[in-house]
Amino acid sequence: MNTRKLSTHVLNTSTGKAASNIKVTVYRLNESQEWIAIKPAKTNTDGRCQLLEQANFTSGIYKLTFQVGSYFAEQNIKTFYPAIDIIVDCCEAQSYHIPLLISPFGYSTYRGT
């Protein structure tokens, strides 16, 4: 049986290291087109974060909000992005891994495995 889950991994491309202790909040878009907060989480020392497991992960549109401003502030680094939102359509019954590559003045994301 295939386990359905949503996870992320944050890497700081300016240092080449995992970005730990970043607050990530998962939201789901409801029928009224409103974002409903589902779960707050934080990246671990490896920059990884398990966001949703099978029981509370259904098909739909999700938003992941990464609070990167406080991550850079802890390192005394100025950033252009206080927060980064990634919106994804999880319409298939499978697992989704959403990596985020960050630097103080840019970011990139993709659908991982």
Stockholm file with secondary structure:
# STOCKHOLM 1.0

chainA/1-113         MNTRKLSTHVLNTSTGKAASNIKVTVYRLNESQEWIAIKPAKTNTDGRCQLLEQANFTSGIYKLTFQVGSYFAEQNIKTFYPAIDIIVDCCEAQSYHIPLLISPFGYSTYRGT
#=GR chainA/1-113 SS CCCCCEEEEEEETTTTEECCSCEEEEEEECTTSCEEEEEEEECCTTSEEEEECGGGCCSEEEEEEECHHHHHHHTTCCCSCSCEEEEEEECSSSCEEEEEEEETTEEEECCBC
#=GC SS_cons         CCCCCEEEEEEETTTTEECCSCEEEEEEECTTSCEEEEEEEECCTTSEEEEECGGGCCSEEEEEEECHHHHHHHTTCCCSCSCEEEEEEECSSSCEEEEEEEETTEEEECCBC
//
